[in-house]
Amino acid sequence: MTAGEQLAMALRAEITALDSVLSHLDAEQQALRAGDAERIEASTRAKDAALKQLASLQQQRPLPPDAATLSAHINALDNADENRRLQARLIALGERCAELNASNGTLIGRLTEHTRSALRVLRQQDGNPRLYSGTGTADSASDSQSLGKA
């Protein structure tokens, strides 16, 4: 097997691993949107395992010690066109993963802030929140009882 074929095989394996990461990021986003804590946890664990697999494959990528960059190495190989296509696919997948991960981070930030706001209200740390009576009118005085005693 030539060096170019070895690199192509390694790049294909990395593409497969990155496809798996993308799939787990998508599952994580669906779980975040649904607010399903169990699915969030499961998809996060699966995503982390897929990322570890990808990192392992990247460390095993066959590059000669004198190769300055992957692109420079690809250009020196017999199947440079195929390896350039694989590299482009890998880069595109990586960019999509980065976008989806950033989107998931934004969702996590929103959910975290929503949870913090709810906790402040429950702990009566929200200044002096306006309370409403059963008739829908604003009650200017807050009750000193906690929700646990209400």
Buried (B, 14 or more C-beta within 10 A) or exposed (E): EEBBBEBBEBBBBBBEBBBBBBBBBBBBBEBBEEEEEEBBEBBBEBBEEBBEBBEEBBEEBEBEEEEEEBEEBBEEBEBBEBBBEBBEBBEEBBEBBEEBBEBBEEBBEEBEEEEEEEEEEEEBEEEEEEEEEEEEEEEEEEEEEEEEEE
